[in-house]
């Protein structure tokens, strides 16, 4: 099993390398118990010189390590709810959940019919491959209609990620063919061009996933907001389950769903990945803005 380079070995290896550095930075920040670490201390925790640490992170996310450290703290989720909260009903009224340009990338999607979903993927051919991503190794699966699965293996491990994806469509035919799905993967990771998405889920799950797509990059919402947006305001627990069953991480941004309290809630591929995703998006949002 090898990862397929989307650009060059150097640039894509950088993405995985940065994620591992960031993962160690999260552990160091947590161990500090809320006391900010200096540039020298944080660089030392990840075994890098301060100058190199400053340079690679500024290049990767566009902000300084000091600022980025603030995005990695647990309190960052509460700050996002306060300053970057998205009301999904308003987003829907503006047509932000429709097909076409959706905040992060050009995205078109097609949902599988309930009858087809009930067949467990029978008759579907799903092609898959391992790809380097900004958040380490990613398993991507796609039908001829678009990406249907994206899993991060940094915390769970590659075998667990593969077993998880295979179990979702037990009657499908799986073919390792990364080159066939490369155009959609490149569009999704580069956030350019058009990424096609094939939603495979129960009708209620698909409604929840469509609501997630309406959350702009760098913003968050709550599980209760999602419940209201899909017309079931009391079904917060069911919404949480549907969010957790999202098969297409990052593109369907389940990491942007938080608890009302500001808690991160769960994340299927590990909370460190969720924190990393939120921090990366906030830093990119600040750099672009």
N, C-alpha and C positions, 0 to 999 in steps of 0.2 A: 504494500500500500504506500503510495507516494502522493504528495500534493502536487497539483498542476499549477504552474506559475501563470498568473494572469497578465503580468507585465514582463518584468525581468526578474531573474533570481535574486538580484541585489535588492530591488525595491520591495518585493514581496516578503523576502526574508526579514527585512526591516520591520514590516508590520507585525509579524509574529514575535520578533525580538522585543519590540516596544511593549507588546502586551505582557510579556513575561516580566519585563522591568516594572511595568505598572502594577502587576499583581504583587510583586515584592514590595512596592511602594505602599500599596493598600495595607499589607500586613504591618509595615513599619509605622504607618500613621495610626492604625488601630492600637498597636502596642504602646504608642506614645500617650494614650489615654486622653486625647483632646488637646495636648500641648503641641503647638505648631513646631515643626522641625525646620531648622535652618537649611539653606541650600547645601551646605557642606555635610550636615548630618544626614539629610535625605539621600544625597548622592552616595555617601558612604554606606548606607543601608543596602543599596542596590549595587555596590561594588563598582561605582563609576566615579570618575573625577568630576568635580563640580562643573568645570567648563564643558566637558563632554555631555553630562546630564542636561545642562542648560541648552546646549546646542541641539541635541537630538529631539528633546521634547518640544522645543520651540518650533522646530521644523515639522514635527508630526502633528501637533494640534494648534500651533500658532500663538500660544501663550507661554508665559514663563513657568518653570517648575513650581515656583511659589504660588502662583495663581492656580495652577493645575492641582496642586495639593489641596486647595480649598474645595475643589470640585470632587475630590475623592473622599472627603469626610462624610460621615453618616448624616450630619446636619444639612448637607447639600440637598437632600431630598425635601426637607422642610422648606428650604429657601426656594426650591423650584415651585412647590405648591403655592408659596406666597407670591412669587414674582412671575412665574411662567405657567400659570394654570390655564388650561384650555377648557372652555365650556363646549361640550360636544354638540349640544342642540344648536348653538350659534354657528358652529362650524358646518353642521349639516345644512342649515338654512342658506349658507353661502355656497353650497354645492361642493364643498371641499372633499366630500366622501365619494364623489363620482369618479368615473374613469378619466384618464388623462393625467395632467401634471399634478402631482400630489406632494408638494413641499420638498421632499428629498430627491425625487427622481421622477422621470416619466414612467408611469406605471399603468399597465392595463391588466385587468383581471377577468377571469371567468370562473364561475362557481359550478361545481359538479351538482347535478340534480340529486334530490334526496334519495330517489330510487337507486341511482348509480352508487351513491355513498353507502347505502345499505348492503351492497354486494361486496364490500370489503376490498375494492380495487380490482375485482375480477374483470378481466378483459383489458386492463390498463398495462401499458409498458412504461415503466419508470426507469429512466436513465440516471446514473449517479456518478459522482466523483468527489475526491478530496481536493480542496483548494486552500491556499494561503489567504488569510484575510487580515484586516487590521486587528482582529481579536483572536489571533492564532488559528489553528487548523479548523476548517469548517467543512462539514459534509453537506453537499447540495444535491437534491434530487429534483427531477423534472419530468413531466409528461410532454407530449408534443404540443401541448397548449401553454406550457410555461412552468416555472418553478413551483413545486408543491411541497418541498421540504428544505429546511436549512437548519442545521444543528451545529452548535459550538462544542468542541471536544476538550477545551482547555481544562475544565474542572471535572467533567464526568469521565473522560477518557474516550478514545476512539471506538473501542469495542462496544461500550455502553451506548454511545451516540448512534452507532449503526444499528444495534439491536432495537433501540427505541424507534427509529425511523421505519425499520422493516415491519415492526409490529402494528403500525398504523394502517397499513394496507396489506393485510396478510395474503390476499389472493392475487395480488398484482405480480407481474413478471418484472424482475429487477435485472438491469443490464448495466455493467460498469462501462461508461462511455463519456468521460469528461469532456472530450472535444465537442460532442454533439450539443452539450448544454452550455458551453463556454460563452456564447454571445449574451445569453440572459444573465449569467453570473457576472460577467464583466460589467454589464450595464448596471446591475444592482450594487456591486461593490464600488464602482467608480462614480455611481449616481449620475450617469450621463446616458444619453440615448434612450432606448425604451426597454424596460424590463417587463416581461410577461409573467403573470402569476396565475396559477391554477389552484383555486381554493377547493380543498377536499375535506368536507366536514358536514356535520349535521346542520340543518337550517339555522338553529339558534346560535351555534358556534360561528357560522359564517357571518351572521349579523354582528356579533361581538367583534370579529376580526375586521370587518368593514369599518366599525366605529374606531378601532385602534388606528387604522390608516389615516383617519382624519386628524390625528394629533401631530402638530408640526414638530420637526426636529428641534431639540432644545427646550421643548415644552413637555408638560406632563398633565395627566388628569387622574381622576379617582375611579375606583371600581363602581361606586354609586353613580357617578356621572355616566359611565358607560351603560349601566343598567337603565338609567332614564333615557338615554339616547336610543336604545334598542326597544323601548316601549315596555320594559318590565322593571319599573323602579324598585320593586321589593326583592328582586331576584339577584341581590348582590353576591350571594355565595355561588349561585349558578354561573354568574358572570366571571367570578374568580376562577372557577373550574375551567370555563371556556378559554379564558386568557391563558391559563396554564397549559392547555392542550393545543395552543397555537403551534402548528408544525413549521412555520416559516419565520424563524427568528430574524430580528432586525428589520426585514422588509415589512412585515406586519409587526409594528413596534410594541410588543407587549411589555417591554422594559419601561415604557413611559406610563404604565398604570401603577399608581401608588395607593396606599391606604389614606383615609382622611386624616389620620394622625400625623402623616408625614413619614410613616414607616415604609420601607421598601416593599413589604409584602414578600411573596415568594418569587422565584425565577427558576424555570425548569432546568436551565443549564448552569445554575450556580449563582449565588448572590454576588460574588466578586465580579462575574461577567456583567451582571446588571449594573453594578456601580461603575464599572469601567465604561460601559456603553453610555450611561448618562453623563459621566464626566467628559468623555470624548466629544459628545454632541454639544454639551454646554461650552466647552473650550472652542470648538469649531464655530459655534454660533457667535461667540464673543469676537473671535478673530475676524470673521466675515463682516460682522456688524461694525 
